[in-house]
Amino acid sequence: MVNADTVRSIVGIIGNCISLGLFLSPVPTFINIVKKGAVEQYSAIPYLATLQNCMLWLLYGMPFVHPHSILVLTINGAGLVFEATYLAIYFAYATRNQRKKPALILMLEIVFVAVVSVLVLTLTQNYEIDHRNTVRTLIVGILCVIFGTFMYASPLSVMKMVIQTKSVKYMPFTLSLAGFLNGICWTAYALIRFDIFILIPNGLGTLSGAIQLILYGCYYRTTPKDDDDDKEVQMSTTAVANHHGGLNA
């Protein structure tokens, strides 16, 4: 008989694969930036938000915080590399004025995660090891849930636009479906060996993905079949800003 841990690992691996696809979705955008030699109107904010989320979940998955979280480490480690690469390209092709705000935010994010890491490690050092990991998991997990919840609020503006315009051209079906499946995988992962900190943001991600699919079904027929360039721009932004299920694993 297959035990629960094996099933959980299989579900987590599937979630990792879907999450990897979501991390790769902005690649066409950055190829376009390199070709044009300018970031134009692209925003760095979604990538900065994803980077911070990855850093916090990497901290959460560390053996000295939440042991036995290898799948959390692998996907968020990959996410960290991708987002750092995207931001490096952004900074390379952005103007001086375009770099200022993102650079400040990036510095604040790194300082924030560093401070959290130091405080979590030092202030809990005198606890017994089992209690120490429980307290560390609680502190870092709460931060992950807070930031993950904020990030899951980001699709609301896109969903509002869909309802107002009766058009889904700014909400690509494949990304909405991938985000929904991703949320399901990581929600199941969190339920098999109960982890409320993974469950909450990914439960919200599943709900968000389900609503997007419902809206897609409602407004697909009323969507104009043009403006492919606009769709490509929004697709890259939506992929990062709206689908963070794998990042929250």
N, C-alpha and C positions, 0 to 999 in steps of 0.2 A: 504494500500500500504506500502511495506517495504521501509523505508527511507535509505539514503546513509550511515548514521552512523552505522545502523544495519548491512548492507551488508559489510561495512568496518570491523566491529568487527568479523563477521563470517569468512571473508577472513584472518584476522589476526590470529584467533584461528587455522585455518587450517595451516597457515604458522608456527605457534608455534609448532604444532604437528610434522610437517615435520622437523623443525629445531631441535626439541628434538631428533628425530631419528638420525640426523646427529651428534649431540653431543654424542650420545650413541655409535656411530660406532667404536670408538677406544677401547671400552671395551675389546674385545678379545686380542688386543695387550697388554694391561696392565695385563690381566690375565696371558698371556704368560710370561711377565716380572716377575711377582710374582712367578710363577712356577719355572722359571729358576734362580731366585734370582739375575738377572743382566739385565741391559738395553741393553747390547750388542751394536749394531750399530743404535739403534733407536735414533732419534733426538728430543730434547725438543723444538726446534725452532717453529714448527707449533703450539704447545700448548701455548707457550709464546705469539705468535702473536695473537692467538685467545683470550687469557686472556686479553690482552691490548684492543683489539677491544671491548670485552664485557664491560670492565670498562668504556670506553669512551661512549658506547651506554647507559649504565646505567646512566651515568651523563646526557646525552642528554635527557633521558626519565623522569628525576626527575621533580616534579611539579614546582620547582623554576627555571627550565630551559625551558622545553617544556611541558606544562600541558596537561592532557588528553592523556597520552601515556602509559597506564597500560600494554598493550601488549608488548611494547618495554621493559618495566621493567621486566615483568615476564620471557620472554625468555632469556634475557641477564643476569638476575639474576641466572636462572638455568644454563646457560652457564658458568658463573663465578664459580659456585660451582663445576661443572664437570671438568673444566680446572684446578682449584685449586687442586682437588683430583688427577687428572692425574699427575700434577707436583709434588705433595707430594709423590706419588708412585715413580716417576722418581728419585727424590732426595734420596729417601730411598734406592734404589737399584743401584744408580750410584756410580762409583768410585769417589775419591776426585778430580781427574783431569776432569772427566766428569761433575762434578757439578760446576766448577769454572765459566765458561762462562755463562751458564744458570742462575746461581745465580746472577751474575752481571747484566745481562739483566733484570731479574725480579725486582731487586732493582731499576734500572733506570726507569722501567715502572711504578712502584708504586710511585716513586718520581715525575715523569712527570705528571701522572694523578692527584696527590695531588696538585701539583703546579698549574696546569690548573684549578682545582676546586676552589682553594683559590683565584686566580686572577679573574676568572669569577665572583665569588660571591662578592668580595670586590670592584673591579673596576667599577661595574655596580650598586652598591648599591644606588647611588644618583639619578638614573633614575626613572621616573614614572613607576609604576609596569608593564603596558602593554609594554612600550618601553624597559623596563629592560629585560623582557622575550624574546622579539624579538632579542635584542642584544646578549643575552646569547645563544639563539638557533643558531644564526648565527655563533658565535665563535666556539661553541662545534660541531655544524653540519659540519662546514668546516673541522675541525680536523678528524671527523668520516669519511668524504668522502675521505680525503687524505689517511688515513691509510687503509680504505676499498678498495680503488683503488689499492694500493700497493699489498694488499693481493689477489686481483683478478688477478693480473699479475702472480701469482704463478703457475697456471695451464699451462702456456705457455710452460714451460720446458717439462711437461708430454705430451702435445699435439705434441710438436716437436719430442719427442721420438717415439710417435705413428706413425708419418709420416715417420720417418727415418727407423724404424724397421718393418713397416707395420704390427704392432701387437698392440692389445688393452689389453694385459694381465696386463699392469700396470695402466689401467684406467677402473675399474669395472663399468659395465653398471648400476647397481642399484644405485650407488652413483652419477653417472653422471645424471641419471634421477631424483633422489631426489633433487640434487642441482638445476636442471633446473626448476622443479615444485616449489621448494622453492623460487627461484628468481621470478617466475611468480606471486606467491601469494603476496610477499612483494612489487613487482612493482605495482600490482593492488591496494594494500593497500595504497601505496603512491599516486596513481593517484586519488582515490576516494575522499580523502581530501588532496589536493595537498601538498606534502612535498618533496621538491627537494633533501633534504639531505638523505632521505630514497630511493628516486627514483634512483639517480645516481649509487650508488654501487650495488643496486639490479638489475637495468637495465643491468649493466655490468655482473652481475652474471647470468642473464637470457641468455645473448649473449654467455657467456663462456660455459654454460651448453648446449646450442643449438649446438655450434661448436663441443663440445665433443660427443654429440649424433650423429652428422653427421659423424664425424671421426669413431665412433664405427660402424656405418652402412657400411662405406667404407672399413674398415680393419678387420671386424670380421672374415670373411672367411679365411683370411691369417694369423690368429693368432694361434700359437701352443697351443695345449690343455694340456700342462704340466706346470711345475714350479709353482704349487699351493702355495708353501711356499713363493716364491717371491711375488706372487700376494697378499697374506695375508698381507705381510709387506707393500707393496705399497698401499693396500686398506686403511689401517689405517692412513697412512700419507696423502693420497689423500683426505680422508674424512675431515680432519681438515684443510689442507692447501688450498684446492680447492673449498670448498663449504661453503661460509660464508654468504649466503643469510639471514638466520635467525638471524645471529649476527648483521646484518646491519638493523634490523627492529626497 
